[in-house]
């Protein structure tokens, strides 16, 4: 559960540091800890993909 979602937080941190990670959390309304426990379903992945586009 949440392996793919958690990877988005790792990518955001690598690309933009803590600031990008915080923006991702705000846009997805999900903390890294919550993402780890959330299902990697199609809806959640779409939310994270859209948020990553806004951060980049």
Secondary structure as the mmCIF struct_conf table of DSSP 4:
data_model
#
loop_
_struct_conf.conf_type_id
_struct_conf.id
_struct_conf.beg_label_comp_id
_struct_conf.beg_label_asym_id
_struct_conf.beg_label_seq_id
_struct_conf.end_label_comp_id
_struct_conf.end_label_asym_id
_struct_conf.end_label_seq_id
HELX_RH_AL_P HELX_RH_AL_P1 UNK A 3 UNK A 28
TURN_TY1_P TURN_TY1_P1 UNK A 29 UNK A 29
HELX_RH_AL_P HELX_RH_AL_P2 UNK A 32 UNK A 37
BEND BEND1 UNK A 38 UNK A 38
HELX_RH_AL_P HELX_RH_AL_P3 UNK A 42 UNK A 55
#
